[in-house]
Structures are given as structure tokens and as C-alpha cells.
Amino acid sequence: MITIKSPREIETMAAAGRIVADTLALVAAHAKPGVSTGELDELAEDFIRSHPGARPSFKGLYDFPRSLCTSINHEIVHGIPSHSRVLEEGDILSVDCGVCLDGLHADAAITVPIGEVREEVQRLLEVTQRALAAGIRAAVVGNHVGDIGHAIQKVAERAGFSVVRELVGHGIGSSFHEEPQVPNYGKPKRGPRLVRGMTLAIEPMINMGRPEIRTLDDRWTVVTADGSWSAHFEHTVVIEPDGPRLLTVAPATTPA
């Protein structure tokens, strides 16, 4: 069932979203060669819990063991932070973060370069960000979920990249994963109609190679089947009469 959020719920989600955005900014500032994903996870958890009433959404969700998902290079999503996973020059790191505040969730992701990356990898990051922006622009009253996926798919495939099919965005609110599913591909005017008060996590996952995926033996980390690199960007948005509102944005100041 798709839930419509009240103004109070939306503002609580926006407060959670500001913590998400600040957490991602903090992690991005510390994601450098020689730093482990385990260190970044501990930094993020301490920062999230420093806000009264806030906790990491991911820790314990479906028994996930950490507060962030940290996925490197060909890892698409759900990478488990570890002190043995040390970032190297030229890597890319996808960081997915969720925060629960007063019983409501917000969710966002970024992919950051570690030092200097290859030109084609930088292009992957830029195209995935453009795909997310296109999907968000399509999230307007009267459109359908398929319009979001179609917009994302068009940007990615025109650039020569592929869209992951088996993993999707989702509704979000009092439960981390709610209806509707939000695929990153599709046809316009298909799927549930978008109405005021719907809250969606829109999250393109774009591969440099083919779209097929597989899951590693840890039962969490999803990687590209062909070993090509992948990028992931995400925002939580609410459908409003004058257009989509981003809930996972930071205020002007960024934590050091």
C-alpha cells in the first residue's frame, strides 16, 4: 500500500534527510586513499547518533551489520564496511546512508572518486548524477512511476551505459522500504500515478558495462556480473503541487 505523508511527517523526514546529507558530506570529506570503509562507517554512525532521536536506518535492517553501505568500483550496492577494505587511489566509492528520526526514514547515496580517477569513470559519475536529476524532474503530480524510470534510462543509455534492472528505488516513510517500487527503466505513463504527499527514494544504479548482476558469498554485496564499474546516486523526494522537493539536502554549512 502506498502511504501519503502528512505535513508533519514530511518535515520530520526532511530533518532526517538533513542528517543524511551531512553524514554523506562528512564521509566524502574523509574518503581518501589509505582510509578503510570500516573507519568511514564508524565516523558516520557516531555523527548520526550525535543528533537526539536519530539512528542509522541500515544497522539491523534485515540483519545488515553496519550503518553505511560502502561499495567499491564494480560493487553496485550493499557493500559491508570493513577495516580490511582500504581505499586506493583511482577507486570509486558508493556510499548509501539512511537515517531514522522519530520513527521516519530518509535515504540517499553518492559515489565519490578516491583521488584522481580515469576519464571514463568520471564520466560515469557525471552521467549517473544527470540520470538522477532527470528522474527527479519527472517526479511531478500527474506523472507515473514509469515516467521516472524512463527519464533515468534515457540519460544512461544515450551515454552508452546500462541500467541495473533487478534493483530499484522505493517508497519510504515509517518503513524503510514501502510501496511503490521505483525502477530505473520503464515506459511513460505506466505504473502508479504520482500524487501529492508521496515520498520516494529515487536511486539510479548505472553500469559501465552490461546490466547483469550477482551477489557475493557474504549474501549482501551486489556486483556487476562482468566486472565493470558502477555508480549509484540517490535522493529522497516528496511529490508536491509545485514540483518534487528534495528531502535529503544539507543546510549551507557542512560538517568538518
HELIX and SHEET records of a PDB file:
HELIX    1   1 PRO A    7  HIS A   30  1                                  24    
HELIX    2   2 THR A   37  ARG A   49  1                                  13    
HELIX    3   3 LEU A   61  ASP A   63  5                                   3    
HELIX    4   4 GLU A  119  ARG A  137  1                                  19    
HELIX    5   5 VAL A  145  ARG A  158  1                                  14    
SHEET    1   A 3 ALA A  54  PRO A  56  0                                        
SHEET    2   A 3 ILE A  92  LEU A 101 -1                                        
SHEET    3   A 3 LEU A  68  ILE A  72 -1                                        
SHEET    1   B 3 ALA A  54  PRO A  56  0                                        
SHEET    2   B 3 ILE A  92  LEU A 101 -1                                        
SHEET    3   B 3 LEU A 104  PRO A 113 -1                                        
SHEET    1   C 3 GLU A  75  VAL A  77  0                                        
SHEET    2   C 3 VAL A 222  THR A 224 -1                                        
SHEET    3   C 3 ILE A 213  THR A 215 -1                                        
SHEET    1   D 3 SER A 162  VAL A 163  0                                        
SHEET    2   D 3 MET A 205  ASN A 207 -1                                        
SHEET    3   D 3 SER A 230  HIS A 232 -1                                        
SHEET    1   E 5 GLU A 178  VAL A 182  0                                        
SHEET    2   E 5 GLY A 169  GLY A 171 -1                                        
SHEET    3   E 5 THR A 199  ILE A 202 -1                                        
SHEET    4   E 5 HIS A 235  GLU A 240 -1                                        
SHEET    5   E 5 GLY A 243  LEU A 246 -1                                        
END                                                                             
